[in-house]
Amino acid sequence: VGMQGVAVAETATQKALAYANDRRQGKAANYNGNGMAPIVHHPDVQRNLLTMKALTQIARAISYSCAHAIDNARISSGDEAAHWQERANLLTPLAKAFSTDVGVEVASFGLQVHGGMGFIEETGAAALYRDARIAPIYEGTNGIQAIDLVTRKLPLGSGEHVHGYIAELKAIANQVRTSNLQGFGRTADALDQALDDLGQATRFLQGLLADGRSDEALAGATPYLRLISLAAGGAYLARGALADQSRVALCRFFAENLLGEAGALKERVIGGAESLAAAGKTLISA
Ligand SMILES: Cc1cc2nc3c(=O)[nH]c(=O)nc-3n(C[C@H](O)[C@H](O)[C@H](O)COP(=O)(O)OP(=O)(O)OC[C@H]3O[C@@H](n4cnc5c(N)ncnc54)[C@H](O)[C@@H]3O)c2cc1C
């Protein structure tokens, strides 16, 4: 089901990119041709398209990492098999929930890039959005996936498996910092910050679980799932960019434009439970 999210996101991205290079509307400073500019020249359309590309690549990387862990657990034995099984268990709710959320988000951006043509049926953009919307619901709603992540996956390996994973992601940030490749901008700093935010949020939730304050931990489960997915995804984009210069620009765009969300998600995990519980009481009539 995670791969359904990736597939619909990839399809939406390809369609939107093709449309944006074809559709002409308005003037753009960076367009020197005749008549109106293809909308792909407009910075706001570029932002939508780059967000689509980055989120799709992240969802794919997380899903492949999960599959890689499952394969390694199957072909190894002993401690090594146990390690990979824990990794697969940790990544499964990310692969399912983050990827299917991305499917919806990216399909929605795709509709936006198509403008009015996206809302009516001819382009197929609206159909992709409808198709994407089921995947966060079936095979364990994404809310339940987040609960699984916090209550069953954060305790893996006496609570240390997830920190080992974060340390591996940190090593990628460090490789970016020491790389000779051009064009990473502030990627290393942004990644380090997001991974520090992730580490703090993780220890906070583990502390709540250890104290038996599970309701407070569950209040932060969905923002936590997105936080770990974005931070891991940023590191995966960086790993790809370290191996292939042509991928550096998208990695930097993600780090400098989108990864800042990690800090806000950490605040929601750490500081959101009390107000949620207070306001939640106002909803209950039964
Ligand atoms: C098109 C389609 C195809 C499907 N195909 C299959 C299939 O092939 N096989 C099959 O077995 N099922 C299938 N389903 C069913 C699907 O798996 C369920 O709809 C899904 O698991 C959600 O269950 P529910 O509808 O009972 O929602 P509910 O369990 O009532 O959930 C409603 C909301 O409450 C939240 N919620 C529920 N319990 C908790 C909790 N303890 N803590 C926090 N939040 C909670 C949920 O996250 C959700 O947001 C299909 C559904 C659809 C729409």
The ligand as an ORCA input file, in Angstrom:
! r2SCAN-3c Opt
* xyz 0 1
  C     -12.220      0.811     -0.897
  C     -11.970      0.012      0.332
  C     -11.407     -1.249      0.226
  C     -11.189     -2.016      1.370
  N     -10.681     -3.279      1.223
  C     -10.573     -4.077      2.295
  C     -10.132     -5.434      2.170
  O      -9.844     -5.900      1.053
  N     -10.046     -6.227      3.274
  C     -10.369     -5.739      4.515
  O     -10.284     -6.475      5.490
  N     -10.773     -4.445      4.668
  C     -10.901     -3.617      3.603
  N     -11.340     -2.319      3.750
  C     -11.680     -1.851      5.105
  C     -10.583     -0.945      5.662
  O      -9.459     -1.710      6.037
  C     -11.172     -0.172      6.876
  O     -12.105      0.771      6.346
  C     -10.088      0.510      7.658
  O      -9.291     -0.437      8.339
  C     -10.656      1.480      8.708
  O     -11.589      0.825      9.527
  P     -13.022      1.458      9.754
  O     -13.585      1.840      8.415
  O     -13.809      0.539     10.618
  O     -12.737      2.820     10.502
  P     -12.679      3.041     12.072
  O     -11.869      1.943     12.739
  O     -14.034      3.293     12.594
  O     -11.805      4.378     12.137
  C     -12.394      5.681     11.992
  C     -11.363      6.712     12.406
  O     -11.024      6.552     13.795
  C      -9.651      6.337     13.961
  N      -9.451      5.343     15.034
  C     -10.062      4.161     15.180
  N      -9.622      3.524     16.277
  C      -8.701      4.320     16.861
  C      -7.870      4.217     18.002
  N      -7.876      3.141     18.795
  N      -7.034      5.218     18.267
  C      -6.983      6.297     17.464
  N      -7.747      6.460     16.355
  C      -8.580      5.482     16.055
  C      -9.147      5.830     12.612
  O      -7.779      6.151     12.405
  C     -10.047      6.599     11.627
  O      -9.532      7.864     11.382
  C     -11.553     -1.519      2.636
  C     -12.074     -0.221      2.741
  C     -12.292      0.535      1.616
  C     -12.917      1.913      1.774
*
